[in-house]
Amino acid sequence: MKIKTMGFPRMTRKKGEKRDFLPELFKKLSNFKGIDILIEDGYGKGMGLTHEDYLNKNSNLKFTTHDDIYKQDLVIVLRAPNEEDIKIMKEGSILISMLHYDTRPLRNDLLKSRGIISYSMDSMVDDENNRMVVNYWGTSMTGAAVAFNKLKETMKYFYSEGRRPINVAIIGLGKVGINAARAFKRLSDKTFYNKKIPGVIIKILPKSITINTEALKYILKETDILVDASRRSDPSQIIVPNSLIYYMPKHSIILDLTADPYNDEVDPIQQKAVEGIPTGTLEKYMIYPEDDVYKTIPDKVDTTNRRIVASCNAWPGVHPRESMSTYGKQIYPFLKILLEKDPYSLDINSENLYERALVKSSLHYFMENLKN
């Protein structure tokens, strides 16, 4: 299969979403001849960019409608398209996006039934299983700053020399969790260093603590910011039961960096690691106990105990240009492979790291490993 057309849609159906790939990516793509590159009308507008900004980097770009974009051979969009957009795509076409196979079984089934060749950016990993298209720092630092700034408002005597140190507890010691610890260290030093005010104590909660209800209860009683940076192999299993939120201080903040969705259309129900907290968006990432967003949580989920929640399903998008500069540099080598090779000939044993990673990011590879 030879890719003859590429489509780059906007993500305007996601409220608050401003991100599009920057003109620099399209300058690199201009090196490939005989391929029509189509981008949606208004591309980049949310970041203050114009059609001219893109045409100055690649004069062969063509602007067209949203639906037309999804009819191309290869569609590239950061956030996963909705069901309606996927149904526009033609059989045998290729989709590159953040598809999160492990927590989106219904979308996986739709892509398979439509005959769409899918590559998930969040599954593009090297031989050591490190993600290759990712913005860990953008996720962790942005979320940490939002939660920390809100704590300044909610915690009495935040700037008092006589208060105890601020306690941050982090669940998850992967790249997101490590970067969250770095972020809070930076925020603590920036705010309190060379002052007589106690800074931040950062605690990492391993499984041996989170499975111990009494130990977790003891820690949560003095936790000012609880961070979920976990990655669960079974998304139906909660880590912090809603009943334990009761013990957290009233001023405390729950920071949701994973933004795993609820899904009551599967059995058992897919839950968040911290039971009963909502998922935020770019339009609304600060959620208060009485917010209507709680009504969107499935009835089966216990939401009795509530605190202020900082949650966003796209934390890097809070700073869109910085985010897309990173993603554009990271995704280009993968696009280069697809434009130079037949997607059906990709080899997991290739000497090319990016080709091997592409194979591992395919829905086909995910489904085959799921069987095993």
N, C-alpha and C positions, 0 to 999 in steps of 0.2 A: 504493500500500500504506500503510495506516494502522497505526502501531504501537500496539497496545492493552495489551501486557504487556511488562515488563522483568524480567530475572532476573540476580541477582548471586550467583554461586556462591562458595564458599570454595575455597581451594587446598590443602586438607589432604592431597591425594594426593601433593603435593610435600613430601618429608620436610624438616622444619625451617622450612617456610614459615608465617609468622604473619600476613602482610599481608592486609588487607581494606580497602575504602574506608571512610573515617571518616564519622561521622554528619553532618558538615557538608555533604557532598555530597547526602545524602538530604533535607536541609532545603531545599536549592535545588530539588531535583526535585519537592518538594511543590507547587510553583507550577503544575505541569502537571496539569490535571484530566482525568478519564476514562481515566487510565492506571494499571493495577495494577502496583505495584512489589513484586516478591517477592525476598526474600533468604534465603539458606540458614540453617537452624537452626545456632546457634552462631557466626553471623557476628560477627567482631571479637573473639572469645574469646581468640585468641592474643595480642592486644594489651591484654588486660585489660578489654575492653568487654563490656557486657551488652545483652540485647534492649531493656531499658529505656532505655539510652543512645541507641539508634537511634529508638525510639518517641517519645522526648521531642523529637526533632527533626522527626519525621514520623510522626504517629499512624496513618497509613493503610498503613504497611508491613505486609506479610504474610510470615510465616516458614514455610518449607516444606522439603521434602527436596532432596538434591543432584540427583537425577535429574529431579525436577519443574522445577527451575530451568532446566535445559537444554532444556526443552520450550517456553520462552517465545518471543515474537516477537523480542525483542532481548536478547542475553546479553552482559554486560560482565564481563570478568575480566582482571586484569593479566597474569598468566602464561598462556601458551597452554594450552588444554585438551588432554588426551591423546586418543588415537584413540577410546577407548570413549565418552568424553563427546561428542565431535563426532558420533558415530553416533546419539546420543540426539536431537540437534537435528533439527527438522523442515525439510523443503525450503522454501526461500524465507525462512527466518529469518535474522537478522542477528547476526554475531559481531564484537565489538570486543575486541581483545587484542593482546599483543605477539607477532606472528605470524612475524616475521623471514623474509619470503618468500625472500630471496636465498640462505639457507642451509637451507631446509626444503622441498625440492621434493616430497617424498612427502606431507607434510601439505597442501601446495598442491593436489596432485592429489586428495586426499581431500575437501577443502573444495569443490572444483569439482564432483566427482562427486556430492556430496550436495546440490548446489544451494544452498549456503549463501552469503549475501552477506557478504563479509568485509572488515573495515577493520582494518589493522594500525597500532597506536599508534606503532610505531617508524618507520612510513612517513609519518606525518602531518608534513608539512614546509611551510614558508612559501614565498614566491615566490623566495627566495634559497637554498632547499634546506636551511634550518636546521630541525632537529627541533623540534616544538612540544609533544610529550609525552615528556619525558626528564628524567633527574636526573643530569646529567654529574658534578656535584660530589659527589653521594652515591655514585656509582660510584668515581670517582677517589680521593676523600679516604678513603673506607672501606678500599679496597684498599691504598692507600699506607700507611695507618696500621698495617694488619695486617702487611704486609711489613716495614716499618721496625721495628716492635716485635719481630718474630721475629729480625731482624738483630742486635738488641741481645743476643740470647741466643747467636747462632751466631758472631758476629765477635769474635775475640779482641782485647782492648784497645779495645773500642768507645768507652770513655770515657777513653782514654789521650791525653794531650797530644802524645805522640811519634808517633802513628800518622799515616799519610797520610790525605788527605780521603776520605770515602766517595763512591764513584762510582755514580751511577744513570744507566742508559742506557735511553732511551725510544724505542720503535719506533712511529711514528704521530704525526702532527701535527694531527689533527683535534681536536674539542672534548674528547674523553676524554684525549688525550695532553697537550693544553695544561693541562687541569685537573689532570692527574697531576703535571706540572711545578710548578704552583702548590702542590699538596699537599705535595710533598717540600720545597719552599722553606719552607713554613710549619713542617713538622716539624723541619727543620734549624735554623731560627731559634729555635723553641721549646726545642729540646734543647741547642743549643750557643752561642747568642748570649750575649755578655758572659762567655763562658768561654774558656779558652785551648785548647780542643779544636777541631781542624779540623772544619768542617761538611760539607755535601753539595755535590758538583759534579754538575750535571744536564746530561746530554748528549742531544741529539736526533739520532737516526740516520736520515738521509735515504736514499732508494733508492740513491744513488750510493755509499753506504757498505755498505748491506745486500747489494748484489749483488756486492761485492768481498770474496771469502772471506778474503784475507790481512788486509785492513783490519779486517774484522769480528772476526777471530781476535785481532788486536792489542788491540782495545778490550775484548773479552770477558775477556781475561786479568786485567784489573783492575776488572771490573764486579762490584759488590757486590749490586746489584738490577737485574735486566733486566726491563723493563716491555713487555708486548705491548699496545699501544693501537691496533693497526693495523685498517684496514678494507680487505679485499682484494676486488677485483672478481672474482677467481677463487679460490674457497676450496680448490681442489685444489693450489694453489701454496704451498709453505712459504717462509718468509723466513729462519729460522735453522735450518739442518740440525742434526740431533741430534749429529752428529760434532763440531760446534763447542762444544756444551755442555761437552765434555771439558775445554776450556781455562778455563772459569770457576772461580774459587776455590771450594774445598770448602764454605766458609761462605756462599756466595752464595744469593740468593733469586730465583726467577723469579716475577714478578707477572703474572698473566693477567687483564687487565681486559676482554678481548673475550669470553672463554668460548665461542668458536665450538666446535661439536660435531664429533666424528668421524662420518663416515657412509660405510660400506663397501658400502652397497646402491646406490650410484651409481658411475658410471664416467666419469672417474677418481675415485678415492676422495677424499672431502672430508677435509681435514686441518686441524690447527691451525697457526698461523703459526710457532710454535716447535715444531719436530717432536718428538713423543714425550712431551709433557707431558699430564697428565690434566686433566679438567674437574671442578672442585669444585662443591659445593652449599652451601646455607645450613647444612645439618647438618654438613658437613665441608669447610671451605675451606682448611685447612692440610694439605698432602699431603707425605708423606715418601718418600724413595727406595724403601723396601721395602713401601710400602702396597699392599694388595690391589687398590686402585682401578686400578692399572696393568694388571691382568688384564682390565679392561673395554675397553682400547684394542685396536683391530683388529690382528691378527697381522701385517698388511702394514706396520705403522708401526714404525719403529726407535725403541726406547725404551732403548737400551743405556746412554747417558750420562744421569744423573739428578742433580737438585739438589732442594732443598726448593722446593715450588711453592705459591704462594698463589693460589687460583683459586676463583671462585664464579660460578654462572650467574645470580646475582641480588644483586650487591654492595649496592645500596641497601637490600635487605631485612635487612641486619644491624642497621639502625636502622629498624624497620618504621613507627612512627608518623610520623616525619619524612618518610619516603619517601612514604607514602600521603597525607599532607597536600599534598605537591607534586603528585602525580599527580591527586588529586581536583580541585584548582583548574584543572589543565591540561585535563582531559578534559571538564569540564562544557560548555564552549562547543560541542564537537562533538556531545554528546548533545542539546543544545538544537536544533541544526540538524536532527538526525534525527527529533526529536519534533515539530518544526514543519513538516517537509517530507516528501513522499513520497521515499523513498530512490531510486526509479527516476527522479526528476526532478532529481536533483542535477546541477549544471552546473559544469564546470571553468572556464568563463568568467564565473562569478558575480562580482558585486562584493563578495561576502562572503568574506573570507580563509579562514575556517574551512570553508566549503562547498567552496572550491577544494582545500583540503588534504585533505578527506574523500575527494574523488574520486581524488586522487593516492595515497591510502592503500589503495584497494580492490585486491583480488586481480585483478579484471578489468583494471584499469589496469596493474598489474604485468605480467600475462601478455601484454597487447597490446604493451607496450614491449619485452618480452623477444623477441617475434617480430621487432621492428624492429632 
